[in-house]
Amino acid sequence: MSLKPYSTLTDYITGRQVPNVGAEENRQAIERYLVEEKGFAREEIDVDVDLELTIKGDVYRSQLDLVVSGDGGDHAAMVVKCCAGSLASRQREVISAARLLKDYQLPFAVVSDAKSAIVLDTISGAVLGKGLQAIPSKAEIQTKMKSARLVPLPAERREKEKLIFRTYDRDNVNVGRNL
């Protein structure tokens, strides 16, 4: 079985060639927006961040679209899921990712299609804002990280979050890592 042909794009953050599949054009627009409108340095945005989870003895590997620090790269503060469809259908996935990525829960989880966004509080799951303008700026991230208590996810909750993340993530079939 041969793969459908695809074009490539130059990633705005890394400068690498990436397959133009799924929500890639949306991701490029969000990367540009974070740098040009929200004040982040390219070095504060990581692309295709590896996430490896062990679930009942099996290793599950995935990648997160964008992870943003805003404090020079010392502490991840926000996971951004770029999608091409319904934003609401990806909220739970990005919250789980923000809870699982580090040994603390990142303060913000964002899902965006580059036209709009939903910004979520990772710990409570509450919607903090809607629209691109609701995405925290570098200054807002810096302020939040100075006063934030970086709370770990309780071990018993962590196992449940892994299952939730994997369930949603398996639906991401039209992504570069699956080519």
C-alpha positions in Angstrom: 0.0 0.0 0.0 1.5 3.3 -1.0 1.1 6.6 0.8 -0.9 9.4 -0.7 1.5 12.0 -1.9 1.9 15.1 0.2 3.8 18.4 0.0 6.0 19.8 2.7 6.2 23.1 4.6 9.1 24.8 6.3 8.3 24.8 10.0 8.2 28.4 11.4 10.0 27.5 14.6 12.5 24.8 13.7 13.2 25.6 10.0 12.8 21.9 9.2 10.7 20.5 6.4 7.5 19.0 7.7 4.8 17.1 5.9 1.8 19.2 5.1 -0.9 16.8 6.4 -3.8 17.3 8.8 -3.6 20.5 10.8 0.0 21.4 9.8 -1.0 24.7 8.2 -2.9 25.6 11.3 0.1 24.7 13.5 2.3 27.0 11.4 -0.2 29.8 11.8 -0.3 29.3 15.6 3.5 29.2 15.8 3.7 32.5 13.9 1.0 34.0 16.1 2.8 33.0 19.3 6.0 34.7 18.2 4.7 37.7 16.4 1.6 38.5 18.4 2.1 37.0 21.8 5.8 37.8 22.3 7.4 34.4 22.6 10.9 33.7 21.4 11.2 30.8 19.0 13.5 29.1 21.6 10.6 29.1 24.1 8.4 27.0 21.8 9.1 23.3 21.3 7.6 21.4 18.4 6.6 17.8 18.2 7.5 17.1 21.9 7.9 13.4 22.6 5.5 12.0 25.2 6.1 8.4 26.3 3.7 6.7 28.6 3.8 3.2 30.2 0.3 1.9 30.5 -0.1 -1.6 32.1 3.4 -2.5 31.1 3.1 -1.4 27.5 4.9 1.7 26.1 2.7 4.2 24.2 4.6 6.9 22.3 3.2 10.1 20.9 4.1 13.7 20.3 2.6 17.0 21.4 2.2 19.7 18.8 3.7 22.6 20.8 5.0 23.1 24.3 5.6 26.7 25.4 7.8 27.9 28.3 7.9 31.7 28.2 10.6 31.9 30.8 13.6 31.1 28.6 12.8 27.4 28.4 13.2 26.6 32.1 9.7 25.4 32.8 7.0 24.3 30.4 3.8 26.3 31.0 1.5 25.5 28.1 0.6 22.7 25.7 -1.0 23.7 22.5 -3.0 21.1 20.4 -3.5 22.2 16.8 -6.5 20.7 15.1 -8.4 21.0 11.9 -11.9 20.2 13.3 -13.9 20.7 16.4 -12.0 22.4 19.2 -14.3 21.1 21.9 -13.6 17.5 20.8 -9.9 17.9 21.7 -10.2 19.7 25.0 -9.8 16.6 27.1 -6.9 15.3 25.1 -4.8 18.5 25.6 -5.7 18.7 29.3 -4.4 15.2 29.8 -1.2 16.0 27.9 -0.6 19.1 30.1 -1.1 16.9 33.2 1.2 14.1 32.0 4.2 15.8 30.2 6.2 16.8 33.3 6.3 15.9 37.0 4.0 18.9 37.5 0.8 19.9 35.8 1.4 22.7 33.3 -0.8 25.7 34.1 -2.3 26.1 30.6 -3.7 23.7 28.0 -4.8 25.2 24.6 -6.6 23.8 21.6 -6.7 25.8 18.4 -7.5 25.7 14.7 -5.6 29.0 14.1 -8.9 30.9 13.7 -10.0 30.4 17.3 -8.8 28.8 20.5 -10.0 27.4 23.8 -7.7 28.1 26.7 -8.0 25.8 29.7 -6.8 25.6 33.3 -5.0 22.3 33.4 -5.7 21.5 37.1 -9.4 22.3 37.1 -10.2 21.7 33.4 -12.1 25.0 33.4 -12.3 27.1 30.3 -10.3 30.3 30.9 -11.1 32.0 27.6 -12.0 31.6 24.0 -10.5 33.1 20.9 -6.9 33.6 19.8 -6.7 36.7 22.0 -7.3 34.4 25.1 -4.0 32.6 24.5 -1.7 33.8 27.3 1.1 36.1 26.1 4.7 35.7 27.2 4.2 38.4 29.9 1.1 36.6 31.2 3.0 33.3 31.3 5.9 34.8 33.1 3.6 36.4 35.7 1.7 33.1 36.2 5.0 31.0 36.5 6.4 33.4 39.2 3.4 32.8 41.4 2.3 29.3 40.3 2.6 26.4 42.6 3.6 23.6 40.2 1.3 20.8 41.4 2.1 17.2 40.6 -0.7 14.9 39.4 -1.5 12.4 42.1 -0.2 8.9 41.2 -3.7 7.3 41.2 -5.0 10.0 38.9 -1.9 9.7 36.6 -2.8 6.2 35.5 -6.4 7.3 34.5 -5.0 10.3 32.6 -2.7 8.1 30.6 -5.7 6.1 29.4 -7.6 9.2 28.6 -4.8 10.7 26.6 -4.1 7.5 24.7 -7.8 7.1 23.8 -8.0 10.5 22.3 -4.5 10.5 20.7 -5.2 7.3 18.8 -7.8 9.3 16.8 -5.0 11.5 15.4 -4.3 9.5 12.3 -3.6 12.3 9.8 -0.3 13.5 11.4 3.3 13.6 10.2 4.5 11.1 12.8 2.2 8.4 11.3 3.6 8.7 7.7 
